[in-house]
Amino acid sequence: MATLDFDIAVFAVNEAATIGTCIQSIDRACAGRDAHISVLLNGTTDHSVEILKALRLSHAAMTIYRFPMADKANAINYYLYELRRNARVHIGIDAYTTIGEGSFRAIADAFDADQHALIASALPVSGRSATVVAANTMKGGLINGQCYGLRPDFVDRLVEARYRLPLQLYRVDGLLGSMAAHDLDALNKPWDNARLIGVAGASFALTPLSIFKWRDIRRQYNREIRQARGRMENEAIKCLIYTDGYGALPNNSNDMIKDWLKVNQPSIRSIREKYFTKLAVSHLFLSQNIQMATPDIITI
């Protein structure tokens, strides 16, 4: 099988407002290169499929996959184990972004220049915190889940070890970053910021949320709850990987957090965190565990 320059996975949950612009920006970034785009729609119920079918791409081939439930961990696992193709770089993107034209070439070049790096992140160019996030990313040790590249050898070894992201995990990209920083061995290899690099020539833009749009208000409110859950996830993950390694991660993150809460209390630094942590715990115990799912392939 021929080796692509870029094998790209795009993750989306009801992103009809942005997905067309996102895919078109990805297509432009693939100009002059061999590339394939796998669009993974997770529990999508809006008209994203119709928008995608209407696109006419000039530089990359595209396949659309639709999962029955909204779970990014499941989609990433499926991409890594079932969909990825031979490529110079594997790239993950969230469908609410717009990608800079030179981004993928810059990520590939960064891997060529730095053989130690396992994940290379693009930098934000919009949003109130973009300047700070970009500067921190360039220092190393961070992954920007909106747009990042994975070194193929790292993915090959991850799959060979049979490591999977727990389902219903919120901070899925952060766990991938942890695996890279420890080179897949949290017991014997110390965290190394140099394995996670920022790429100055790679960029993504976001449409900022508006306090005047109910959809955006609701989205931010739900994000606050998920971030509270994410803080508990991080602590539970640390207890597992620094005791028994990444192989100890469970199939579902709900079970992991519940076990952690039996002997630990969430760290709370403010009244705001207390409120959203309480909601996150309540949602956790009301949540039903999902099972690994396979997608339908949408014919274009």
C-alpha positions in Angstrom: 0.0 0.0 0.0 1.3 3.4 -0.9 2.3 5.8 1.9 0.3 9.0 2.2 1.8 12.3 3.2 -1.1 13.0 5.6 -3.7 10.7 7.1 -6.2 12.9 8.8 -9.0 12.1 11.3 -11.6 14.8 11.9 -13.8 14.4 14.9 -17.3 16.0 15.1 -20.4 16.1 17.2 -23.2 18.3 15.6 -20.7 20.7 14.0 -22.8 21.6 11.0 -22.1 25.3 11.5 -18.3 24.8 11.0 -17.6 21.4 9.5 -17.8 22.6 5.9 -15.3 25.4 6.4 -13.1 23.0 8.5 -12.9 20.4 5.7 -12.3 22.9 3.0 -9.4 24.4 5.1 -8.0 20.9 5.5 -8.2 20.3 1.8 -6.3 23.5 1.0 -3.6 22.4 3.5 -3.2 19.1 1.5 -2.4 20.9 -1.8 0.4 19.1 -3.6 0.4 16.2 -1.2 -1.2 12.7 -1.0 -3.8 12.8 1.7 -6.9 11.1 3.0 -9.5 12.6 5.4 -11.6 10.3 7.7 -14.5 12.3 9.1 -15.8 10.6 12.2 -19.3 11.9 13.2 -20.0 10.9 16.8 -23.7 10.8 17.6 -24.3 13.6 15.2 -28.0 14.4 14.6 -27.7 17.7 12.6 -27.3 18.1 8.9 -23.5 17.6 8.8 -23.8 14.7 6.4 -25.6 16.8 3.8 -23.0 19.5 4.1 -20.1 17.0 3.7 -21.8 15.4 0.7 -22.0 18.8 -1.0 -18.3 19.6 -0.7 -16.0 19.3 -3.7 -12.5 18.7 -2.6 -9.5 19.4 -4.8 -6.6 17.8 -3.0 -7.7 15.1 -0.6 -9.9 12.0 -0.7 -12.6 11.8 2.0 -14.5 9.1 3.8 -17.4 9.7 6.2 -18.1 7.5 9.2 -21.1 7.9 11.5 -21.0 6.4 15.0 -24.3 5.9 17.0 -23.1 7.7 20.1 -21.1 10.8 20.9 -17.8 9.5 22.3 -14.5 10.9 21.0 -12.5 8.2 22.8 -14.3 5.5 20.9 -13.8 7.4 17.6 -10.0 7.8 18.3 -9.6 4.1 19.2 -11.5 3.1 16.1 -9.3 5.4 13.9 -6.0 4.2 15.4 -6.9 0.5 15.3 -9.2 0.2 12.2 -8.9 3.2 9.9 -5.4 4.6 9.9 -3.5 4.3 6.7 0.2 4.2 5.9 1.3 7.8 6.2 4.2 10.2 6.9 2.0 11.8 9.6 -1.3 11.0 11.3 -3.2 14.1 12.2 -6.2 14.6 14.5 -8.5 17.6 14.2 -11.7 18.9 15.8 -14.3 19.9 13.3 -14.9 23.4 14.9 -11.5 24.6 13.7 -10.2 26.2 10.6 -6.7 25.0 9.7 -3.8 27.2 8.3 -2.7 26.2 4.8 0.9 25.3 5.7 0.1 23.5 8.9 0.4 19.9 7.9 3.7 20.5 6.0 5.1 22.3 9.0 4.1 19.4 11.3 5.7 16.8 9.0 8.9 19.0 8.7 9.0 19.3 12.5 9.0 15.6 13.0 11.8 15.3 10.4 13.8 17.9 12.3 13.2 16.4 15.7 13.3 12.6 15.8 12.6 12.7 19.6 9.2 14.3 19.3 6.1 12.0 19.2 3.3 14.5 19.1 3.4 17.9 17.4 0.7 20.5 18.0 -0.5 23.4 15.9 -1.0 26.8 17.6 -4.2 28.8 18.1 -4.4 32.1 16.3 -7.8 33.2 17.6 -9.5 33.5 21.0 -8.7 35.5 24.2 -6.1 33.0 25.4 -4.5 32.2 22.0 -1.3 34.1 22.7 -0.7 32.4 26.1 -1.7 28.9 24.8 0.6 29.3 21.8 3.5 30.4 24.0 3.0 27.5 26.4 2.7 25.0 23.6 6.1 26.1 22.2 7.7 25.5 25.5 6.8 21.8 25.1 4.9 19.2 27.2 1.4 20.1 25.9 -1.0 18.8 23.3 -3.6 21.0 21.6 -6.4 18.6 20.9 -7.9 20.8 18.2 -5.0 20.0 15.8 -2.0 17.8 16.3 0.2 15.3 14.5 1.2 11.8 15.7 4.5 10.2 14.7 3.5 6.9 12.9 6.1 4.8 14.9 4.5 6.1 18.1 1.0 5.0 16.9 2.3 1.6 15.8 3.8 0.9 19.2 0.7 2.1 21.0 -1.5 -0.3 18.9 1.0 -3.1 19.3 0.8 -2.7 23.1 -3.0 -2.8 22.8 -3.5 0.4 24.7 -6.9 2.1 24.2 -8.5 5.2 25.6 -11.2 4.5 28.1 -14.7 5.1 26.7 -16.5 8.2 27.9 -13.2 9.9 28.8 -13.3 13.7 28.5 -9.6 14.5 28.3 -8.8 12.0 25.6 -6.1 14.2 23.9 -4.5 14.8 27.3 -4.1 11.0 27.8 -2.6 10.6 24.4 -0.2 13.4 25.4 0.7 11.5 28.6 1.4 8.4 26.7 3.7 10.3 24.4 5.5 12.2 27.2 6.2 8.8 28.9 7.0 7.1 25.6 4.2 4.6 26.5 5.9 3.5 29.8 4.9 5.5 32.8 6.6 3.1 35.2 10.1 3.3 33.8 10.4 6.5 31.6 10.0 9.9 33.3 7.7 12.5 31.7 9.7 14.3 29.0 8.3 17.6 27.7 10.5 17.3 24.6 8.3 14.5 23.3 5.4 17.0 22.9 6.3 20.0 20.7 4.6 23.0 19.3 5.0 23.9 15.7 5.2 27.6 14.8 4.2 27.1 11.2 1.1 25.2 12.0 -2.1 27.0 13.1 -5.8 26.7 13.7 -8.5 29.2 14.3 -11.7 28.9 16.4 -15.0 30.7 16.2 -15.3 32.3 19.7 -18.3 31.5 21.8 -20.8 34.3 22.3 -22.6 35.2 25.5 -25.5 36.3 23.3 -26.1 32.9 21.7 -28.0 30.3 23.8 -26.3 27.5 22.0 -22.9 28.9 23.0 -24.0 29.5 26.6 -25.2 26.0 26.9 -22.0 24.7 25.3 -19.8 26.5 27.8 -21.9 25.4 30.7 -21.6 21.8 29.7 -17.9 22.3 29.1 -17.5 23.5 32.7 -19.1 20.3 33.9 -16.9 18.1 31.7 -13.8 20.0 32.8 -14.7 19.2 36.4 -15.0 15.6 35.4 -11.6 15.9 33.6 -9.9 17.0 36.8 -11.1 13.8 38.5 -10.1 11.8 35.5 -6.6 13.1 35.6 -6.2 12.1 39.2 -7.7 8.7 38.7 -5.4 8.1 35.7 -2.3 9.0 37.6 -3.2 6.5 40.3 -3.4 3.8 37.7 -0.5 4.5 35.4 2.1 5.3 38.1 1.2 2.0 39.8 0.5 -0.5 37.1 1.2 1.3 33.8 -1.1 2.2 30.8 -2.2 -1.4 30.5 -4.2 -0.9 33.7 -6.6 1.6 32.2 -10.2 0.3 32.2 -12.5 0.0 29.2 -14.7 2.8 30.6 -13.7 5.9 32.5 -16.9 6.0 34.6 -15.7 2.9 36.5 -12.2 4.4 37.0 -13.5 7.7 38.5 -16.0 5.9 40.7 -13.2 3.7 42.1 -11.0 6.7 42.7 -13.8 8.6 44.5 -14.2 5.7 47.0 -10.9 6.7 48.6 -10.3 10.3 47.4 -11.9 13.7 47.4 -11.8 16.0 44.4 -9.5 19.0 44.8 -11.7 22.1 44.9 -10.1 25.6 44.7 -13.2 27.8 44.4 -16.9 28.1 44.8 -17.2 27.8 41.1 -15.2 24.5 41.0 -17.3 23.2 43.9 -20.5 23.8 42.0 -19.4 22.2 38.8 -17.7 19.3 40.5 -20.9 18.5 42.3 -22.7 18.5 39.0 -20.0 16.3 37.4 -20.2 13.8 40.2 -24.0 13.7 39.9 -23.8 13.2 36.2 -21.2 10.5 36.7 -23.5 8.3 38.8 -26.5 8.9 36.5 -24.4 8.0 33.4 -24.9 4.6 31.8 -21.7 2.9 30.6 -21.5 2.7 26.8 -19.9 -0.1 24.8 -17.4 0.1 22.0 -19.2 0.8 18.7 -18.5 0.6 15.0 -19.6 3.2 12.5 -21.7 3.2 9.4 -19.8 4.3 6.3 -21.6 7.2 4.5 -21.5 7.0 0.7 -20.6 10.3 -0.9 
